[in-house]
Structure formats: C-alpha cells, structure tokens
Amino acid sequence: MKTEIGQKSPAFTLLDSEKNEIKLENYKGKNVLLLFFPLAFTGVCTAELCAMRDDITSYNNSNAQVFGISVDSRFVLAKFKEEQKLNFPLLSDFNKEASTAYDAIYGEFIGMKGVSKRSAFVIDKEGILRYAEVLENAGDLPNFVAIKSILAGLN
C-alpha cells in the first residue's frame, strides 16, 4: 500500500522495547510522529534520536506521541534506549510489516535486506496521514522544521 497524504494511515501493532504491545489505533485523539530509522547504535540514527530526546517538550506541547521504529529486535532497542536515555518509545518492526506498509524499507542497505529507511510520518488525531518524508539517503535527516509546522497546525 502506498501511503498518501490525506488518507488513513496504515495500522500496525508492534512491541516496544519493554515488550508492551503498541497499536497505532489506540492513539486516536492524539497526534503521532513516526520516525523510522535504519539501525540502533549507528551515528546518524543516534544523533537523530538524541536530538528528538533533547527537544521532546516541543512535541509534547503539540499533543504528539513520538515513536522511533526500526527493524532491530526489542532487546537491541531496549539497550539503545537505556544507553541514550531516550524519553519516547522505540518500537521493533522486526518482521518489517510497518516499514513495508509505510513504503519505508530498503531492498538492500549496506549488504542487509529489509532495513527501515529514515522516514518521518505525522498522523493526526483522526488517524489521517498529514506528512510523509521517506529519505533514500540514510545520512539525511527529516525536515523537523516542517514536521513542527504541520504539528502546530493540527492543534
């Protein structure tokens, strides 16, 4: 399924790093920011998620729940979250279902198949996709100025 702005966002159920089942549908009434990232413990991913950690108040003030999502196991994500002191949930898309549903997955990435592309998706309180940015170059970062602007307009 191709994700399109203005359409219902693809549903998913994933485990977070604490083994809690997270269903996107349970976040109706709240804006959601999904940040897909290639791999825990890599330079750009660590910098991106630590910047999110340091600016989480901006997203909380926009009534936004932030989720980091990668194909890493929940055990790897738990260690990554602990070491980086991340203050938002990390979700394991180990089976690549969410990454595939959001068309945010590499065919091959540095010799590995099925790694999440660095991507950002904003979903409004009704579950409608309002922003989508899928980056081909894993060294690039999402446009957080645009993301904040979209979120501000949703409140």
Secondary structure, DSSP 8 states (H G I E B T S, - for coil): ----TTSB----EEEETTS-EEEGGGGTTSEEEEEE-S-TTSHHHHHHHHHHHHTHHHHHHTTEEEEEEESS-HHHHHHHHHHHT--S-EEE-TT-HHHHHTT-B-S-BTTBSS-B--EEEEE-TTSBEEEEEE-SSTTS---HHHHHHHHHHT-
